[in-house]
Amino acid sequence: MTNNFLTTIRSLKLIEGCKAAQIYAFNTAGASTSGSGDGGGKPAPPPPPRSLSVRSASLCYPHAPSTSGTFVADSPLPCGLPVAAALEPALDACLRPVDHVEALAASFRRMSSAEAEGDDLCDVFLEQHALFHALGDARLLRRALRAARVHATDPHRRVVLAAWLRYERREDEFDPMPPPLAPCTPTTPLLECPRAAVFAGESPGVDPVCPCRRPPPPPPTPPAPRFTRNTSNADQMSEEDGNGETNDLWFVIGEEEVACERSCIAALSKPLSTLLYGGFAEAQRDRIDFTRDGITPRGMRAVAAYSRHGRLDDFPPDTILELLAFSNKFCCEGLKSACDNTLANMVTGVEDALSFVDLGLEEAANLLVSTCLQAFLRELPKSLSNPDVARLLCSPEGRERLDIAGNASFALYYFLSSVAMEEDIRSNTTVMLLERLCECAEQHWQKQLALHQLGCVMLARGEFKDAQGWFEDAIAEGHMYSLAGVARSKYKRGHKYSAYKMMNGIMGDYEPAGWMYQERSLYCVGKEKMADLRIATELDPTLSYPYKYRAVALLEEDMIESALAEISKVLGFKLVTDCLELRAWFYLAFEDYEAAVRDIRAILTLDPSYMMFHGKMHGEQLIEILRGYVQQWDMADCWMQLYDRWSEVDDIGSLAVVQQMLSREPGNSSLRFRQSLLLLRLNCQKAAMRSLRFARNCSAHEHERLVYEGWILYDTGHREEALAKAEESVKIQRSFEAFFLKAYALGDSSLDTESALSVVQLLEHANSCASDNLRKGQAYNNMGSIYVDCDLLDEAAECYNIALNIKHTRAHQGLARVHYLKNRKKAAYGEMSELIKVAKDSASAYEKRSEYGERDEARSDLNMATLLDPTRTYPYRYRAAVLMDENKEDEAIGELSQAIAFKADLQLLHLRAAFFDSMGDNANALRDCEAALCLDPTHGDTLELYSKASTKAEAQS
């Protein structure tokens, strides 16, 4: 069976696969590079784009043409084996400065200047959001959005940014599809409140209480009525008879007369006052013909009511729309504002918004338009599929109409285009939204971003000539990274040498970076290509393309074990679906079907809709095909496998086992919860929240549901609410998870000894409840940590040993700490060595062991930690500090600069600034401080150092 399967794989013509059209970044379908070599011919239009998520894009390998006689229809590998020549790295569709440290420092200076001069800070924080994209830190992105929302001074931008924050947090909601303008829940962040975004006086900084949670004001006591009406129908209002002192003016509309009070009507606006008291003939009349003024008798009675009482009460929407039109015609600002507010409060969803938005735009009702826009934005991406919404948001005419109403901005189209690119980068909707973004761009960074993203989209659509033009426009605005886009476009149009020269030029003009060598490697071959890829990895080890290319190249040379080792390097510190897919592909070639299925199941955990093999086959389908090639486990076997993998610190293997169990029991909330724990450990926050929400929704019992809600609240920063959920769950039924959650929530703060021991007692209660050793081992491990913090080392050692006896392998680390605190450094080192025997590829284990070894041993362990995970910053800081102690200042700066080049980390920047300060290099110290403060403006040590360096600079000037 095995031999037949491999024969099927190898029967595909790899040579013909090499001849297939290459696939460029962002695209997973075979697009034709139809532009002529000299660029003279217009490229043929691309095929209709299909829906594609950028984040879930699968590998880009050509497939063997169906005309080849060797293609086997029932083969589980419709694309054959991967081909190195077809691989291409993605272009970053974001701002990427050549010198990101200087860019961050400049952004901080602009922020400081705007604060000092009282300028608008919202756009400054939006610029930081654009800069942070290249750093890949979701927390920084969210912090920048929050800061922009706080400093938004107008309802329009508040609406856009509140909707954006809610969109980014959509995985955290208990209900995945709450109504777009539903009142806030008790845990909804105030910055996302729909009412606080729209209405003046209800925004953060003005009122810290969410208006949705504020008690309603008592109803005002109405004055004695001058007329009576049925509030459900304005047509039934009738004037009070015999009140000649009040009704001194009648408006004639058709055959009806509407009684009013002249002074009240005149007070509505200056034009009406002039009409009724000025030199016009109407001033002398008590009956004025309004038949041709576009208002009905019903509407005029509402005007009269408002003029007397200053309230709109319960008029129906069509009457209020009449009042709005009347207020615009006669410049009644107070009436217009009241109508605008009232209509805005009537919008509850997309359907209401669609019925009101055109009238709001025609009458320039800014609040109403803002609320309608908010309904559309809070239903993204679904609302973009509505043709009426798309016509308003995407078309040039729609943007002009929004602009007239004060509701078109760079922030709006920045948000919309981001969502559209995430959904389908090649769609016409994405192109139109980016064109609107360009039209709204005013500042240099805004133009750079919009033009560069348009270039990326055109590249993905196969419109290479247009892509080159947009990239060149971005370069003209100062975005040098777009040179890579120009080079890629030229390469696609057949100008390979020109692309090579262009990348050579930028490397001569600027400090070389990993992406420069990576891009240039596309345009050369052989040893030169491999050299560029090697240097790219040295300069930026987080780039995945060099690993993938080298791995596939090794596979083509039949060095499958080396290929697996190469691709596993990047998976050791960055769990991404395309690299997992590539490794699964290798395992299939290596006939290791168990390992292949493991990686496929891990992929499906990260992205349940992932399509394998060039988008040709769903992962579940491939697993089904491979069923006959792997051992089948029942649920008991799966639990044993999970226990073994958990003990071996094999997180990917554990993920795969849990996914297999969930395929049998998709409604098992306990398994969903364990899945979320593993994903959090692997730093897959969004996938973890999705699993946690599934656990909550699948819960068959109230006490379980409360626990999972508590974890969602805890993970989103609502500690007190999480604690309340845990206590409520315990009242219903004592359970391990309820006690564990309560202990975890209480322990997440600085505790005195008495409070800490109460947390230990909660963990003991947890272990007295029914659970498995996987969770109990974690509880004992946490108890040990608390005992260490309380300086109860013997009790801590006992807890760690119990955890180890039930194979909670990570307890070795806690026990090593106990040995170290007891001055048994050698025993601590040995304990960590025991952990490394099991978790031999754990960078954190080597990093921790370095604390217990001698200097040479520490260096060796930290070098290994960097090799396994180059994104960990402690090894760089340690090595730099040692070099500084040895008076090797330039080498110390170089060590830190090596890491900062691909990871602008706060601690690294602060340490380098301190080194520069000690060396008397004040300019560089100031720059690094400013860059660090851009990442965290409240970092105390950096603020102190910045103040010191600034004082020196002032003294020198």
N, C-alpha and C positions, 0 to 999 in steps of 0.2 A: 504493500500500500504506500509506504514511504517513498520507495523508488519511483512508483508511478506518479506520485505528486510532484516530485522534483523534476521528473522528465517533462511533465506538463509545463512547469515554470521555464525550464531551459529550452523548450521548443519554440519559444517566442523569439523573433528575429531582432536581436539587439542592434544590429547594424542599421536596419530600417528604422528602428526607434530613434537612432541618432540623427537620422535625416529629417525627422519630424520637426515641425516648427517649434522654435524655442518659446518658452513661456517666461514672461517677464514678471516683475514684482507685482503683487496683489492679485494676480490672475491664476486661476487653476484650470482653465480650459485652453485647449490648443488654439491660440489666436494666430492668424496668418500675418506675417510681416510683409504686407503687400506693397509697401513703398519701394520704389525702384532704387537701385544702388546710388544713382546720382541725385536722388531726391527730386527729380523733375516730375515724376508721375504722382498724381494724387492717390493716397492709399485708399483701397476699397473699404467701404463701411464695414465695421465689425459685425459679427452676428448679434442678434438681439441678446442683450445681457440677461443672465439669469440671476436670481437673488443669491447673494454671496456675502457672508459675514467676513470682514477682514480678520477678525480675531480667530475665526475658525477655519481659515483658508487652509486647505490640505496641500500636500506636496506637489511640486510643479515638475512632473516628469512627462516626457512624451510617451505616447502609447504606440504599440506596434499597429500599423495600418491594418484595417480589417480585410484588405485585399490580399494580404500575405497568406499564402496557403498553409502556414503553420499555426495560425491563430486557432485556439481551441475554445469553442463557445462556452463550455462549462468550466473553464479555468477560473480558480479563485483569484488569479492575478491578471486582470484584463490589461494591465499596462506593462507586463513583463517586469524586468528588474530595473532599478533606477539607473540613470545614465548621468555621469558627472558633467558632461558638456551641456546638459539641459538645465542644470541648476543655476539659479540667479538669486542674489540677495535682494531683499525688498528695499526700496528707497523709503526713508522716513518721511511721512507726509506731515511734517511739523517743522517748527523753527529749530534749526540746528546751527548755532553760531560756531565759527571756526575756533574761537577762544571762549568756551562757555563760562570760565571763571570770570573773565572780564565782563562778559554780558550780564552775569548775575550781579556783579559789583555795580555796573552801570544802572541796572534796574533798581538796586537799593538806593543809589544816589538820587534817582528820579523820585522814588517814593519819599525820601527824606525831604527833598526840595518841595514836593507837592504838599507835604504836611506842614512845612514851615510857612509856605505862602498861601495856604488855605485853598489850594487848587483841587480839582476833581481827582480823587484817588481811585475811582472805580476802574478806569482804563489802565492805570498803572498795575493793578492787581490782575487784570485780564492779560496784560502783557506777561506778567510772571507766570500765569497759568499756561500760556503758550510756550514759554521757555522751559517750564518744568516737564512738559511732555517728553522732551528728549532724555530726561533723567529717569523716567519710568517709575516714579514714586507716586502711587495713588494718594497717599496722605498729603503730599505737597500740593497735588492738583486740587484736592478738595479744600485744603486750607486757603489756597488762592481764590477759589470760587466763593468761599464763605466771606473772605475779606472784601471781595468785589461787591457781594450782595450787601454787606453792612454799609459800604460807602456809596451805594447807588442812591442818588438823590431824587430820581424821578420814578413815577409808577411804572413806566415802560421797562426800564432796566431792572427794577425790582422784580417785576413779573418774569422776565426772561431768566434771571439768575436764580430765582426761587424754583422755577420749573426745572432748570438745569441741575440744581442740587438734588431735587427730588428724583430726577431721572437717574442720576449717578447712584442713588441709594435705593433703586427699585428692588434689588435683591433682598433688602432688609425688611420689607413689608410683610406683615402676617398675611394680609390679603394681597396677592400679586397684582390685582387689577382694581384698586379702589377707585370710586368715581373721581373724575379729575378735579372737581372743586368741592369735594366733600370736606366737612369740618375736620379740623385737626384732631388726632387722637392724643391721649395724654403724653405720648412719647414722641410726637412729631416735633422736630426742631422748629423753633420759632422762625428761623430764617426761611423755612419752606412754607410758611402759612400763606394760603392764597389771599386771605383778607388783608393781612399785614402788607402783602406785596402791592395791593391795588390802592387801598384807601389811605389818604393823608392822615397823619397822626396815629396810624396803627402799624408803624414800622419799627424795627429794633432800634434802640437808641432814643426813640421818642416814647414808646410805651413797652416796658419789658414783659408785659403779660400778653399772651396770645389772645387776640380778640375772639377766637373760636371758643376759648375756655373762660372768657370773662362773663359774669352773670349779666343777663339782659337788663337794661335800664328800666325803671318803672315807667309805665305808660304815662305821658303827660296828661294833665287835666285839661280837657278841651274847654275853650271859652263858650259862652252862651251862643248857640248857633243862630246865624242869621238866615239860614236856609236848612232844609232837611233833605237828606238823600239816602238812597239805598246804596251801601258801599259796594255791593256786588255789581252794580250797573250804573255808570255815570249818567246814562240817558234819563234815569228816573229822578234826577235832582230837580227840585222845583223851588222857585223863589218864595220867600216868605212874603205873603201879601200884606199890603197896608203899611209898609215900612218906608215911607217916602224920604226919611232922613238918610237912609242907607243907600237906596237905589236911586241914583240921580243920573244914570247913564245907561242907555240900552244899545246893544250891538245887534243890528239886523242882519240875519243870515238866512237868505231865502225868505220863507214865510214865517220864520221864528224870530223872537226877540229874546236876548239874553241880558238880564238885568245885572248891572255892575255898580261899583262905587268909583266915581271918577278919580278921586285922589289915590285910591289903592292901585288902580290900573296905571295911572301916571307914575307911581312910585316904582313900577317894575323896571323902567329904563328911561334914559334921557330922550330917545326918539319918541316914546309914547307920551312923555311929559310935554315935549314940544308940540306933539299933535293935539293934545287935549287942553293945554294951557298957553300955547304960543299963538302965533299970528295966523294960523290956519283956520279955515271955515269951520272945521270940526270942533274947535274950541267953543263955538257959540251954539252948538247943537247938543240936544240930549239924546238923539238917535243917530247912530253912525252905521253906514252900510258896509259890512265886512263880507258880503257875499262872494266877492272875487279875491279874498285874501287867503284862500287855501285852508280854512279852518271850519270844522263842522260846529253846529250848535252845541253838541256834546263837549267838544274840545273847548269851546269858548266858556261854557259853564265851569269847566275845570280851571281855566285861567282865572275866572272871577273868584273861584274858591281859593285858589292859591294866593291871589292878590290880597284877600282878606285875612287868611290864617297863616300863610307862609309854609304850608304843608301840602304834600301830594297825597297823603293818606293812602287809600286803597284803590286808586284808579287802575284800570286794566292797562296792559302794555300798549295797546294801540292808541289809547287816549294820551298816555305819557309821550309816545312818539309824536303825536300832534303838538303837544306842548313844547317838545324839543324843537320841532320845526318852527313854531311860533316864536320861541325865544331867540332863535338864530335870526329870524326875519326882522325882529324888533329889538335885537341886541339886549335881551333880558338876561344878564349874566347870572344873577341869583337863581332864576327859574331854570336856566340851562344847567347849572351845576346840580340843582336838585334832581332834575330829570336824568342827568348823566349818572349820578349816584344811585338813583332808584333802579334804573334799567340795568346797571352793572350788577346790582344785587339780585336781579331776576335771572341771571345767567347761571345755570347749574350744570351744563354739559355741552358737548359739541353740537348737538342739535339746536339747542337754544342759541349758541354762539353763531351758528350759520344763519339763523333767522334774523339775528340782530345786527351782525357785523356790517352788512352793506349800508343799512340805515345809519349806523354809528359813523361810518366813514363819510357818508354824504353830509351828515350834520356836524362833523368834526367833534363828536363826543368822545374825547380821549380816554376817559375812564371806561366807558362801555367798550371801546375797541380794545383797550388793554385787557379787560376781563375776557372778552371773546378770544383774544390771542392767547391768554393764559389757558383757556379750555383746550385750545388746539395743542399747545406746547405740552400740557400735562397728559396728553393722550399719545405722545410720540412713542414709537415710530408709526403706530397704527393710523394716526390722523393724516399722515402724508399720502396714504393710499386713497383718501377721499378726494375726488377730482376738484370739488369746490374749494377745499382747503388748500390743495396743491396749487390751484390757479391763483389764489390770493398770495400765498407765501413764495411761490417760485417764479412767477412771471414778472417782467419789468413793470407792467402796468400795476400789478398788485403792490410791488414795492413802492411805486410812486404814490399810490393811494394811502398806504400805511405811513409813508413819510409825511404827507400832508396832515395826517391826524397825529403826528408825533410818535408813531409806533414803528418806525424802521430804524435800525441801528446796526452797527458792526456786531455788537453783542448778540443780537437776535440771529443774524445769519451765521455767525461763528458757531452758535449752538446747533442750529438747524443743519448746517453742512457737516458738522461732526457726527450727528446722528445718521445722516444720509450716507456718509462714507462708511460708517460702521455697518450699516445694513447692506448696501450694495454700491461699491465704489465706482462701478461702471454705468450706473443708471443715468438716464437723462435728468432725473430729479436732482441727483448729486451735482451734475454739471450746472444746471440752472441756479441752484442755491449758491454754488461757488461764484458764479458770475454776479449774483446779487451781492455776495460778500465783497467782491472786488469793487463794486460800485459804492459800497459804504465805507471802504477803507480810506482813511485820511492820513494816519501816521505811517511812518516808514515800516515799522514792524508789522502793521496790519496789512500793508501792501505786499510785503515779503511773504507773509503767511498765505494770503489768498492766492497770489500768483503761483507760488510753489505748489500748493495743493491742487490747483487747476492743472499744472503740469503733470503731477502724479496721476490724476484721474485720466487725463488724455493718454498718458503712457499705458495705463491699464486698459483703456479702450482700444488700443492699437492705432491711435491717431498720432503718430510719432512726430510729424512735421508741426502740428499744432502744439504738441507737448514741448518740443524744443523752443518754440516761440514763447510760451508761458514761462518756461524756466529762464530763458534769457531776460525776460522782463523782470523776473524776481532777482536775478543777478544785478540788473541795473539799479534796483532798489537797495542793493547791498547784502543780499543773501547768498553768500559764497557757496554754501552747501548745494545750491541749485546747479552748480557746475557739474555735479555728479549726474543730475538729471539731463543736462545738455549732452554730456558724454554718452549716457545710456540711449538717448534719443538718436544721436548720430550713429551709434553702434547698430541700433535697430534698422536704421535706414541704409546700412551698408558701409558706413564710414568708420571702420574699426580703428584705423591708424590715427585718424583725426581725434577720436575719443581717447586713445592712448596718450597722444600729445597733450590733450587738454588736462588729463589727470596728472601728467608729469609737471605741467605748468603750475598747477595749484600746490603741488608738493614742494615746488621750488620757492613759491611765494609765501607760504605759511608753514607754521610748525606742523610737521607730519602727524597725522592721526590715523587710528586703525581703519576708519571707514575709507580713507583715501587709498590705502594699500589694497583694501578689499575691492574697491571699485576698479582700480587699475588692473587687478588680477584678471578681471573679465576680458581684458583686451590684449592679453598675452598668453603664451602657452608654455608647456614644458617646465623646465627648471625655474625660469623667471616667474612663472605663475605661482609655483609652489613657494618660491622665496617670498613673494608678495604676501601670500596667505600666511606664511609663518610670521612675518613681521606684523601683519594685521592682528594676529592672535597675541603677539607679545605686547603690542600697544593697547589693544582692547580685547581681553580674553572673553568678554561677554558677547561678542559677535558670533552668531551660530553658523553663518555660512561657511567660514573656513573649515570648521569641524566637519560639516556635512559634505563639503567637496572632497576633503581628504579621505573621509570614510568611504564615499562612493568610489573614489579613485582606487582605493585599496581593494574594494570588492571587485572591481573590474580586473584587477590583477590576481584574483582568486585568493586574496589574503583576508578571508572572512573574519577570522578572529581579531586581526588588527583593525579591521573596519568596525567591528563591534566595540572594541576598546576605545577607538577614536570618538565614535558618536556617544558613547557612555560618559565621556569626559564632560560634555556640556550638560547632559542630563543629571550629572552629579550636583549641579548648583542651579540649574534652570529647567524646570519641568514644563516643557512646551510640547504641544501636540504634534507638530510636524517632525520634531526630532524623535519622539516616541514612535511615530509611524515609520520613520526611516529605519529605526532599530528593529521594529517588528518585521519589516521587509527583509532585513538582513537575517533575522532568526529563521524566517521561512526558507531563505536560500541555504542556511546552515542546517536545515532540517530539525531545528529545535522548536517544535511546534508549541510546546508548553510555554516557553519563554515568549514566543510570538503572541500567543493568546493572552498572556499576562499583560503585555504592553498594550494590546488592543483594548482590553478591559480598562486599563488605566486611562486610555484616551477617551473612552466612552464615559468615564466618570467625570473627566474635565469638561467634555462637550458631548452630551448624549446624541446630538444630531450629526456628529462628525462623519464625513464621507471619506472612505479610504481610496487609495489608488486613483489619484487624479480626479476625485469626485465621482468615481464610477460605482462605488459599492459602499453600502453602509457597514459600519463595524460589526453590528449584530449579525448581518448576513454572512460576513466572513467567518465569524465565530461559529455559526451554524455549519458552514462548509467544512470547518476544521474539526468538527465534533468527533469524527471517526479517527482522527490522528492524535487525540489527547485523551488522557485518563479522565473519566467522568466521576465526579464526587457527589455524594448525597450531602444533605445539610450537616450531618454529623462529621463527615470528612472535612467539609468546609470549615467548621468550627476548629477542628484540629489544625488545619492548615493555617487558619488565621492566627491561632495561638502561637504556632511555630514562627511565622513571619513577623508577628509583633515582637516576639522575644528576640528575633535576629535583627531587629531594628530595620527591617525591610519594608519601608513605607509604601513603595510602589507595588510590591507583592501583596501587601495587606489590602491596598486599594482594590487590586484585581480580585482578590478573594471576596471582599465585601460586595463588589459589583456582581460577581457570579451568584452570590447568595440573594442579592436583590432581584436578579433576573428570575429567580424562583419565587421569591416572596416580595414583590414590589411594594406592598403595603406595610412592610415591617418597619415601624418607626424607630425601633432600637438600632437596627442596622443603618438606617439613614443617619442617625445621630453619630454612630461610630465613623461613618464615612465623612461626616463634617469635621470630626476631630482630626482625622488623618489629613484632610485637605488643609486644615489650618496649620498643621505641623509642616506641610509642604509649601506654605505661604501662598495658597490658592484661595484668597479671601472670598471672591465672588462665588466660586463654585462651592465653597464651604457654606456660605449663607444660603445658597440655593438648596443644598442638602438639608440644612437645618430647618428651613421653611417646609420642605417636604416632610420631614419628621414630624413637625407640628401638625401639618394638615392630615397626616396618616394616623395620628394618634387615636387609638380606640378608647382610651380612658382619659378622664378629665385631669387626673393628677399628672399623667405623662405630658399632656398638652401644655399644662402650666409650666412644667420644667423646661420644655423646649422654647416656649415663649420667653422664659427667664433668660435662657442662654442667648437668644436673639437680642434681647434688651441689653444684656451685659456686654455682648460683643459690639454693640452700637453705642456704648457709653452711658447707658442708663442703669447704673449700679443699684441705686435704691429701689427702682421698680423691679429689677431682677430679684433682689432679695425678697421683696413682697411676694413675688410669684412663687419662690421657693417655699416660703412660710405657708402660703395658701395650699400648696401641693402637699406639704407635710401634714396639714390638718385633715386633708382628705384621706391620705394613705402614706404611711412611712415607707420611704423607698431609698435605695442607694443614691439614685441620681438627684433626688430632691435635697437630701442632706449634703451631698457633694457640692451642688450648686450653691447652697447657703454658705457652706464653709469657704468656697472659692470667692464668693462675693464679699464675705466679711474679711477674708484674709488679704484682699487687695487694698490694703491701706497700712499705714504705720500703726502697729498695735503694741500695747504694753504687754508684759508677760502674762497677766491675767487674761486679757482678751485673746492673746494668741493661744493659750491653753484651752480656751473655750472653743476655738476653731478646731483644735485637735479632738476635743470631745465630740464635735459634730462629725468629724471624719470617722471616729470610732463608731458612732451611731450608724453612719453609712455602711461600714464594713459588717455591722451586725444584721444588715438587711440582705435579702437575696441578691446576688450578682455573680459575675464570673471573675476569675483571677486576673483577667486583663484590666478590669476597672479597679479591683481591690489592690492590685499592685500599684496603680497610680495613686490611690488614696494613701497607702503606706509611704510611698515616696514623698507625697506632700506633707505627711505628718513628720517625716524625718527633717524636711526643710524647715518646718516651723520650730522643731526642737533645736535645731542648729541656731536659728535666730535667737532663741531664748537661752543659748549657751548650755543646753541640756544634752551634752554630746553622747553620753551612754544611751539615753533613750532614743536619740537620733540613730545611732548605730544599730540598735535593735530593730527599729522600723525599716531601715534600709536592708538589713539582712533578711527580714521577713519578705520584703519585696523581691529580693534576689532569689529566695527559695521558691517563689512562685513565678520565677522567670521574668521578672520586670527588669530587664537588662540595664535600663538607664539608671537604676539605683546605684550602679558602680560609681557614677559621678558624684552622687551625694555622699557615699561612703568614703570616697577619696577626700572630699572636703573635710569630713570628720577626722580622718587620719592627719591631715595637714594641720588642722586646728589643735590637735594633740601633739604637735611637733614631730609627727612621724612622716616626714616628707617622702622618704623612700617608699614607705607603704602606700602613700597616696599615689605616687607615680606608678607603682605596681598595680593598684586598683584600676587606674585609668588604662593601663596596658591590657587588663582583662576585658574592658569594654571595647578597646580597639581590636582585640582578637575577633570579637563578634561583629562589630560595626567598623570593619577595616577601611571603609570608604567614607567615614564620617569626619568631615573637616572640623566640626565643633569638638569632637573627641580629641583630636590632635591639638587643637588650640587650647583646650582645657588642660591636657597633660603637660603642656609647655610651662604652666604655672608651677609645676612640682619638680621639674628637672633642673639640672645645672645649665649654665648659659649655652654651652654647645648643644646639649640635648634640646633645650628650648628652641634654639635656632632651627635645628633639624625638624622639630615638630611643627614649627610655624611655617617653615618652607613647604612641608607636606600639606599643611592646611591650605596654603595659598595655591598649591598645585591642584588640590581637590576642589576648592571653592575660591576663586580669585576675587570674589565680591566681598569677602569678609575683610573688614578694615583693621581689626586689632593686630594681625601680624605685621602689616605695613607700619603701623604706629610703633610697635615694639622695636622692630628693626631700626626704624629711624631714630628712636630714642637712644638705642645702643650706639649707633653711629655718632650721634651728637655727643654722647658721653666720651667717646673716643676722639673728639675734636675733628671728626670728619664731616664738616658742615655741609659741603657740597653734596657728598654722598647721601647725607640724611635728607636734604631737600629733594634730591633725585628720587629717593625711595618713596617719599610722600607724593611727589609729582607724578610718579608712575601710576599710582592708584587714582589720583585726582583726575588724570587724563580720561578715565572711563567711568569714574564714579565720584561726582562732586559731593562728597560726604561732609557733613557739618564738623565732625571731630577731626577729620583729616585737614580740612581748611583751617580750623582753629589752631591745630598743632603747627602747621606750616607757618601760619601768621606769627605764632609765638617764636618759632625758630628765626624767621626773618627779623623780628623785633630784637631778638638777642644778638643778631649779627649786625644790627644797625641799618638794615635795609627797610627804611620806613615806608617807602612807596609800596613795595610789595606786601608789607605787613598790613597796610591800610586796605589794599585791594582784596586780600584774602579775608580780612575781617568783614568787609562789605559783602563779599560773596556769601560768607557764612551767615551773616545777618539777613540776607535775602532768603535763605533757607529757613531761618528761625530768628525773627527779630527780637525774641525775648531771651535768647541764650545769655545767661548772666556772665559767664567767663569771657565770652567774646565781646560783650558790651564793655566790660572793664578794660580788656586789651585794646579795643577800638578807641575808647576814650583816652587811654595812655598814648597810643600812636598819634591820635589827632592833636593832642597837646604838643607832642614833639614836632609835628608838622607845622603847627602854628608858630612855634618858637624858632623854627628854621627859616620861615618865610619872612 
